[in-house]
Amino acid sequence: MPDTVTTARSGATAERAPDHELANAIRALAMDAVEKAKSGHPGMPMGMAEIAVALWTRHLRHDPTNPHWPDRDRFVLSNGHGSMLQYALLHLSGYELPMAELQRFRQLHSKTPGHPELGVTPGIETTTGPLGQGLANAVGMALAERLLAARFNRPGHAIVDHYTYVFAGDGCLMEGISHEACSLAGTLGLGKLIAFYDDNGISIDGETRGWFTDDTPKRFEAYGWHVIAGIDGHDIEAVDHAIRAAHAINDKPSLLCCKTVIAKGAPTKAGTAEAHGAALGEKEVAATRAALGWSSPPFKIPADIYAAFDARERGKALSGEWTARFAAYRAAHPELAAEFERRIAGALPEDFDDVVVAFIAQQDAKHENVATRKASQQAIAAYAALLPEMIGGSADLTGSVFTNWSGSTTVTRQEPGNYVYFGVREFAMQAIANGLAVHGGFIPYTGTFLTFSDYMRNALRMAALMRLRTISVFTHDSIGLGEDGPTHQSVEHAASLRLVPHLDVWRPCDTVETAVAWGAALRRHDGPTALLFTRQGVPFVKRDSSEIAAIHRGGYVLADFALNQGQARAVVIATGSEVSLALGAREALAQEGIDVRVVSMPSTSVFDRQSAEYRASVLPLGVPRVAVEAGVTDGWRKYVGAVDDPHAAVVGLDRYGESAPAGDLFKFFGFTAERVTAAVRAVVANGATSNVKE
């Protein structure tokens, strides 16, 4: 006899619909929404419908009335083009996603954008769409669960105990990031990560057997995963059995290889590339309804199907039971409970600002001439001692980027820790950091050479799009790295990163600016930060207290006009290792009767957010300006003036570097105080009309 369920939507008691009808409801909503929008990807939702039913109605622990319950299972749709699958599940399960929003699929300001977006749709855990990144995010989420459980769980008090589930398709597994992330997941033995591979053999260009012939089960077995191959993805019982088998394995992540038919149920388009990324068309939709025996009109779901999917009562019970357990935990371990709540909320300790101020003062008192990468390591040590949520790592460059500190302990499959050796996996490193950040409880930071930010670029973009608190340490920030040559010397990278919306880029000039930059990155709640550091030593800059207090504004007056009346004036803007050149030029120009203000601008984005009055006070109108940075010049035109402005110049580098000692390179490319002096002299007296560069 069919189960009976009271549906909260109608208050009536309805028989529980059979499972195949639940899958068909997902298919109907997917094809109807895509058809109405005349845009989207119906094939994957229709093909993965049974897999979704098995997971969401039998295993997924979540509460639609409390989407941010800390111990919920995480669900990630890595093949995010099939977003209507997730929207259908969220709607049917009882999240605040009404049918009207499904009818507005892919429309302006709807809660159902073309790909799942964090913060737009209730129940979405991470933004997905660039294939493979959701899978890597899921690795970060599973790692977060593992580490939080080790830190906070106590005998009789398991407050962190959840799974991370991820759907992935052929495209996700073709992308190189899947190799990087899944290899590391196997090495770390993330046993509570379960991935479902939608093996439908179709991508945009057609049948994947023409370009994707990997033996996927053997590949993942080689990574150290538990693999279940040959699952019929349209058999709900088979998928359910596979999930239960994966739950029994706690020392390896699991891959469930589910053979499916894309656009299952569509009479002429099932199994074809045509169903991947386009509406089926009215005739095919009607034929699919007939083939499935689905008689409901578009966007209408029978009460018994709502009843079967509705997860609100069960979710309230699950989250309520956890709340009761956490109350008992708080009574037994009040300090741990307070720390857990603080970390999950993303709040910093109350005395963090005091620690930052004290550390900045300490760095100022030391007057230390060191590479800013070393200054960064000192900042990490000072701040991480207070912030156990900081989890760091590097892409096989720890000894060069200095992202470890005396309190670093290695994360392994056997032991928790706070430092991850990511190996040469820059792209996955950033995407895993994104997963750690969206999970909650951690502030992840990563490290590599600035040039290799190119490998991380799209994951950095996703961090910015999601406004995640991740911190990227990029060292060897210019031609100053020397002998490794132009393949490793960053020329365009600082300027390129500054173009990314919501990404704050800091290029500090010494130990004090580095301490301020790290403090700003850790305080920031609304986006990622990139910290750019030198390989070579740089001189300490002496400041007064007001100048130190102004660093956090991103740009400030480091050395002001001498206020001698009648002299010609100019402003020199510099960052990082070039600040000392600007200061040297200022001294030389004073002897020639040219009064120079030096502006240090470690973060252009932070400076741009200051008031117009403040910005004008730092960069006064009508005064000739010169910018100096060992990189491409165009971005600095925003601050000094156009190329044809006779009172503006940029001392920069619009070509690649050379292999030679750093000192020789700076001289060869004209990064000297003398060159800056000449540039200032030109804009003041001669009306420079072009960049001063090699």
Order of alpha helices (4+ residues) and beta strands (2+ residues): beta-beta-alpha-alpha-alpha-beta-alpha-alpha-alpha-beta-alpha-alpha-beta-beta-beta-alpha-beta-alpha-beta-alpha-alpha-alpha-alpha-alpha-beta-alpha-beta-alpha-beta-alpha-beta-alpha-beta-alpha-beta-alpha-beta-beta-alpha-beta-beta-alpha-beta-alpha-alpha-beta-alpha-beta-alpha-alpha-beta
